Amino acid sequence: MSSIADNIGSVTRRIQKATLQSGREPDSVHLLAVSKTRPADDLIAAYAAGQKAFGESYLQEALDKIQALSGKADIEWHFIGPVQSNKTRQIAESFAWVHSVDRLKIARRLNEQRPEALPALNICLQVNINNETSKSGCRLDDLDNLIAEIGQLPKLSLRGLMAIPDPEQSETDLRKSFRTLATALRKLQRDHPDAGPLDTLSMGMSDDLEAAIAEGATWVRVGSALFGSRPAKRSQS
């Protein structure tokens, strides 16, 4: 069985190869280790192998791991799951990034509850790129209005867009979904130059990171290729 360190090396090489083949700068794509449902020991092993950015979806589980790894101050915690209104305070207080902001109410709460002592909270707007009823995310048509409003919130740094395309698509359609998100980001950069850095595309996972990188991903969110098959889903909060 491969170790977590071996898996990180393998995924890193995949990212580097895909980045090179796409004609992009070597350090333009970052690996986010999706550590939801994983025990703290797995994160410690990944950290020992050089991984510093971890993505969590379940708040209480994440807070327990943040506490367990509190001595490792250079870890960067990313919240990547649906954001519930009653959880925004702890998310605003505990994370450096939130990839899954999908409505103005959530953005406003995160802004109001971000502690003054912390730097601006990096956020991405989650787009329901294939209009799936089972998934969170705003519509592409909503982005202009959201960007205009969120750009006025001083404790948020609007970094870009996130999507989870339908995995049942053909490779051609999957590439099209990634390309649609990248095109939307370029339009926002052009139309809202003062809204925030708008430099981030969070898209691509274990099975499709090469396609995502080819279409412009800057963060790829990888879980199973690093940690193995995910344990059976259990109730989380």
Stockholm file with secondary structure:
# STOCKHOLM 1.0

chainA/1-237         MSSIADNIGSVTRRIQKATLQSGREPDSVHLLAVSKTRPADDLIAAYAAGQKAFGESYLQEALDKIQALSGKADIEWHFIGPVQSNKTRQIAESFAWVHSVDRLKIARRLNEQRPEALPALNICLQVNINNETSKSGCRLDDLDNLIAEIGQLPKLSLRGLMAIPDPEQSETDLRKSFRTLATALRKLQRDHPDAGPLDTLSMGMSDDLEAAIAEGATWVRVGSALFGSRPAKRSQS
#=GR chainA/1-237 SS CCCHHHHHHHHHHHHHHHHHHTTCCTTSCEEEEECTTCCHHHHHHHHHTTCCEEEECCHHHHHHHHHHTTTCTTCEEEECSCCCGGGHHHHHHHCSEEEEECSHHHHHHHHHHSCTTSCCEEEEEEECTTCCTTSCCBCGGGHHHHHHHHTTCTTEEEEEEEECCCTTSCHHHHHHHHHHHHHHHHHHHHHCTTSCCCCEEECCCTTTHHHHHHTTCSEEEESHHHHCSCCCCCCCC
#=GC SS_cons         CCCHHHHHHHHHHHHHHHHHHTTCCTTSCEEEEECTTCCHHHHHHHHHTTCCEEEECCHHHHHHHHHHTTTCTTCEEEECSCCCGGGHHHHHHHCSEEEEECSHHHHHHHHHHSCTTSCCEEEEEEECTTCCTTSCCBCGGGHHHHHHHHTTCTTEEEEEEEECCCTTSCHHHHHHHHHHHHHHHHHHHHHCTTSCCCCEEECCCTTTHHHHHHTTCSEEEESHHHHCSCCCCCCCC
//
